[in-house]
Amino acid sequence: MIDEFLAGDLGAVEKAVREAVAEEVMPRFRQLAAHEIVEKQGPHDLVTTADRLAEEHLTDALTKLLPGSVVVGEEAVHADPAVLTALGGDAPVWIVDPVDGTRQFVHGDPGFSTLVTLAHREELLASWTYAPVLDLMAIARRGGGALLNGEPIHSGSPEPGTVLHVAISHFDFTTDAEKRTLSGLRAPGAEVRPCGSAGLEYLNVARGLLDAVAFTWENAWDHAAGLLLVDEAGGAHSTLDGKPFRISGGNALPFTAARDEAAVRHILGLLADAG
């Protein structure tokens, strides 16, 4: 079933993503009322009506496209953490972040995206990264490369000897211990800044506009689409213990995704030294 679906035209998935965003997200961009914004676990962890309705829209559309599939969405997991167990099950799984970069969305910043990934038995198979205001649609297919607005993209490699530019977990979301580990990247040869929308930072790596990301959290909906995108653009990723990232969790953190293997090894070395 899953092989037949992947062998077909996946344009229907792109259409579903675009329609969900057009109907549920964009009408609320810079139009949110106060009651449509709710704190989940603190002032920096927000959810909006757009997040909830877009995830509901995508859940309905994607499971119809692939009968027997299930959805693991950020908001569904927040409501019922048991939903996460589907990541390790036998059914194909759609991993959905309806609005990645909710804080940016709330503040009227165009730097947000919608992320959808199809996975099966923890293997990432295809992903869609859509930034509607920026008019960017990136698609990756396992073994099929990465496209941005229909054109192939390649991460390339950083120029030898140049400073690596790295986006890291935002300070508002890190513990003191995580800050100490990430401080290893404040070393000669590296320059760091806090990340915005994780999905868009991964896209920047895949396009060769950013050398790497280094993150301290492992929510599958934040990372699945971008990790596949970077890999298929020619980049690489690894957790702190040198293993691939597992979408079901239990990873050695932090982890990194970078434009090439050499950059991954360099960043892991800096993180390990700080840890």
C-alpha positions as CSV (number, residue, x, y, z in Angstrom):
1,M,0.0,0.0,0.0
2,I,2.6,2.5,1.0
3,D,4.9,1.6,-1.9
4,E,2.1,2.1,-4.4
5,F,1.2,5.5,-2.8
6,L,4.8,6.7,-3.0
7,A,5.2,5.5,-6.6
8,G,2.2,7.6,-7.6
9,D,1.8,11.3,-8.0
10,L,2.2,13.0,-4.6
11,G,0.9,16.2,-5.9
12,A,-2.4,15.6,-4.1
13,V,-0.5,15.9,-0.8
14,E,0.9,19.3,-1.8
15,K,-2.6,20.4,-2.8
16,A,-3.9,19.3,0.6
17,V,-1.2,21.2,2.4
18,R,-1.9,24.4,0.4
19,E,-5.6,24.1,0.8
20,A,-5.4,23.7,4.6
21,V,-3.1,26.7,4.9
22,A,-5.2,28.8,2.6
23,E,-8.5,28.0,4.4
24,E,-7.3,27.9,8.1
25,V,-4.0,29.7,8.5
26,M,-3.7,32.6,6.1
27,P,-7.2,34.2,6.8
28,R,-5.9,34.5,10.4
29,F,-2.5,35.9,9.7
30,R,-2.2,39.3,11.3
31,Q,-6.0,39.0,12.1
32,L,-5.9,36.9,15.3
33,A,-8.1,38.0,18.1
34,A,-6.9,37.7,21.7
35,H,-9.1,34.8,22.4
36,E,-7.6,32.9,19.5
37,I,-4.2,32.7,21.2
38,V,-3.6,30.4,24.1
39,E,-0.5,29.6,26.2
40,K,0.2,25.8,26.5
41,Q,3.1,25.5,28.9
42,G,4.2,29.1,29.2
43,P,4.3,32.5,27.5
44,H,6.7,31.3,24.8
45,D,4.6,28.1,24.0
46,L,1.6,29.3,22.1
47,V,-1.2,27.7,20.2
48,T,-3.8,29.5,18.0
49,T,-7.1,28.7,16.4
50,A,-5.1,28.4,13.1
51,D,-2.9,25.7,14.6
52,R,-5.9,23.6,15.7
53,L,-8.1,24.0,12.7
54,A,-5.3,23.5,10.2
55,E,-4.3,20.2,11.9
56,E,-7.9,19.0,11.9
57,H,-8.1,19.9,8.2
58,L,-4.9,18.1,7.3
59,T,-5.8,15.1,9.5
60,D,-9.0,14.6,7.5
61,A,-7.4,15.2,4.1
62,L,-4.3,13.1,4.5
63,T,-6.0,10.0,5.9
64,K,-8.4,10.1,3.0
65,L,-5.5,10.2,0.6
66,L,-3.8,7.2,2.2
67,P,-6.5,4.9,3.7
68,G,-5.2,3.1,6.8
69,S,-2.7,5.9,7.7
70,V,-2.8,7.8,11.0
71,V,-1.7,11.3,12.0
72,V,0.6,12.4,14.7
73,G,0.1,16.1,15.0
74,E,1.5,18.6,17.5
75,E,-1.9,19.6,18.8
76,A,-3.3,16.1,19.0
77,V,-0.2,15.0,21.0
78,H,-0.7,18.0,23.3
79,A,-4.2,16.8,24.0
80,D,-3.3,13.1,24.3
81,P,0.4,12.1,24.6
82,A,-0.6,8.5,23.8
83,V,-1.0,9.6,20.1
84,L,2.8,9.4,19.9
85,T,2.9,5.6,20.1
86,A,1.7,5.6,16.5
87,L,5.3,6.6,15.4
88,G,6.5,3.1,16.2
89,G,3.5,1.2,14.9
90,D,2.9,-0.6,11.6
91,A,0.5,2.0,10.0
92,P,1.9,4.7,7.8
93,V,2.1,8.0,9.8
94,W,1.6,11.5,8.8
95,I,3.6,13.8,11.1
96,V,2.1,17.2,11.1
97,D,3.1,20.6,12.5
98,P,0.3,22.9,11.3
99,V,2.1,26.1,12.1
100,D,5.8,25.7,12.8
101,G,6.9,29.0,14.3
102,T,3.6,29.9,16.1
103,R,5.3,32.7,17.9
104,Q,6.3,34.3,14.6
105,F,2.8,33.7,13.3
106,V,1.2,35.4,16.3
107,H,3.5,38.4,15.9
108,G,2.7,38.8,12.2
109,D,6.2,37.7,11.1
110,P,6.2,35.8,7.8
111,G,8.8,33.3,9.0
112,F,6.5,30.4,9.8
113,S,5.7,27.2,7.9
114,T,3.5,24.2,7.8
115,L,5.3,20.8,8.0
116,V,4.1,17.4,6.8
117,T,6.1,14.2,6.7
118,L,5.0,10.7,5.7
119,A,6.8,8.0,7.7
120,H,6.5,4.2,8.0
121,R,8.1,2.1,10.8
122,E,10.1,5.2,11.8
123,E,11.6,5.7,8.3
124,L,11.0,9.1,6.8
125,L,9.6,8.7,3.2
126,A,8.5,12.1,2.0
127,S,8.1,15.6,3.4
128,W,6.5,19.0,2.6
129,T,7.7,22.3,4.0
130,Y,5.4,25.2,3.1
131,A,6.0,28.8,3.9
132,P,3.0,30.5,2.5
133,V,3.9,34.2,3.0
134,L,7.4,33.6,1.6
135,D,5.9,31.5,-1.3
136,L,8.2,28.5,-0.6
137,M,7.2,24.9,-1.1
138,A,10.0,22.4,-0.5
139,I,9.4,18.7,-1.1
140,A,11.7,15.8,-0.4
141,R,11.2,12.1,-1.2
142,R,13.4,9.3,0.2
143,G,16.0,8.5,-2.5
144,G,14.4,11.1,-4.9
145,G,16.2,14.3,-3.9
146,A,14.8,17.7,-2.8
147,L,12.9,20.3,-4.6
148,L,12.1,24.0,-3.9
149,N,9.2,25.4,-5.9
150,G,9.8,22.6,-8.4
151,E,13.6,23.1,-8.8
152,P,16.3,20.8,-7.4
153,I,18.2,22.1,-4.4
154,H,21.6,21.0,-3.1
155,S,23.2,21.9,0.3
156,G,26.7,21.9,-1.1
157,S,29.6,22.2,1.4
158,P,30.9,25.1,3.4
159,E,34.1,26.6,2.0
160,P,37.1,25.1,3.8
161,G,38.4,27.2,6.6
162,T,35.3,29.5,6.8
163,V,33.2,30.1,9.9
164,L,30.3,27.8,10.2
165,H,27.0,29.6,10.7
166,V,24.7,27.6,13.0
167,A,21.1,28.1,14.2
168,I,20.6,26.7,17.6
169,S,17.7,26.0,20.0
170,H,16.2,29.4,21.1
171,F,17.4,30.5,24.5
172,D,13.8,30.8,25.7
173,F,13.3,27.0,25.3
174,T,16.6,25.7,26.8
175,T,17.6,24.7,30.3
176,D,20.9,25.8,31.9
177,A,22.5,22.5,31.2
178,E,21.5,22.7,27.5
179,K,22.8,26.3,27.3
180,R,26.2,25.0,28.6
181,T,26.3,22.3,26.0
182,L,25.4,24.6,23.2
183,S,28.0,27.1,24.4
184,G,30.5,24.7,22.9
185,L,29.5,26.2,19.5
186,R,30.7,29.6,20.7
187,A,34.2,28.7,19.6
188,P,36.6,29.9,16.9
189,G,35.3,28.7,13.6
190,A,31.6,28.8,14.5
191,E,29.0,31.5,14.8
192,V,25.6,30.9,16.4
193,R,22.2,32.5,16.5
194,P,18.8,31.4,18.0
195,C,16.6,29.6,15.5
196,G,13.2,30.8,14.2
197,S,10.9,28.3,12.6
198,A,12.8,25.0,12.7
199,G,11.3,24.0,9.4
200,L,12.6,27.1,7.7
201,E,16.1,26.7,9.3
202,Y,16.3,23.2,7.9
203,L,15.3,24.6,4.5
204,N,18.1,27.1,4.8
205,V,20.6,24.3,5.4
206,A,19.2,22.4,2.4
207,R,19.6,25.5,0.2
208,G,23.1,26.1,1.4
209,L,22.1,29.4,3.0
210,L,22.9,28.2,6.6
211,D,25.7,25.7,7.5
212,A,23.9,23.8,10.2
213,V,21.4,23.6,13.0
214,A,21.9,22.2,16.5
215,F,18.8,21.4,18.6
216,T,18.2,20.2,22.1
217,W,14.6,18.9,21.7
218,E,13.2,16.0,19.7
219,N,9.5,16.6,18.9
220,A,9.0,14.7,15.7
221,W,6.7,17.3,14.1
222,D,9.5,19.9,14.3
223,H,12.3,17.8,12.8
224,A,11.0,15.0,10.6
225,A,10.3,17.1,7.5
226,G,13.6,19.1,7.7
227,L,15.8,16.1,8.4
228,L,14.6,14.4,5.3
229,L,14.9,17.6,3.3
230,V,18.5,18.1,4.3
231,D,19.5,14.5,3.7
232,E,17.9,14.5,0.3
233,A,19.6,17.8,-0.6
234,G,23.0,16.2,0.1
235,G,23.5,17.1,3.7
236,A,23.8,14.9,6.8
237,H,22.6,14.7,10.4
238,S,23.6,12.9,13.6
239,T,22.7,12.8,17.3
240,L,25.4,13.4,19.9
241,D,26.3,9.7,20.0
242,G,26.8,9.5,16.2
243,K,23.5,7.8,15.4
244,P,20.6,8.9,13.1
245,F,17.8,10.8,14.7
246,R,14.9,8.6,15.8
247,I,11.4,10.2,15.4
248,S,10.0,8.1,18.2
249,G,12.5,9.8,20.7
250,G,15.2,8.6,23.0
251,N,17.9,10.4,21.2
252,A,21.3,11.5,22.6
253,L,20.9,15.3,22.5
254,P,21.8,17.8,21.2
255,F,21.8,16.7,17.5
256,T,22.8,18.5,14.4
257,A,21.9,18.6,10.7
258,A,24.5,20.3,8.4
259,R,25.4,20.8,4.8
260,D,27.8,17.9,4.8
261,E,29.3,15.1,6.9
262,A,32.4,17.1,7.7
263,A,30.4,20.0,9.2
264,V,28.3,17.4,11.2
265,R,31.5,15.9,12.7
266,H,32.9,19.3,13.6
267,I,29.8,20.5,15.3
268,L,29.4,17.2,17.2
269,G,33.0,17.6,18.4
270,L,32.4,21.0,19.7
271,L,29.2,19.9,21.5
272,A,30.9,16.9,23.0
273,D,33.8,19.0,24.4
274,A,31.3,21.4,26.1
275,G,29.3,18.5,27.5
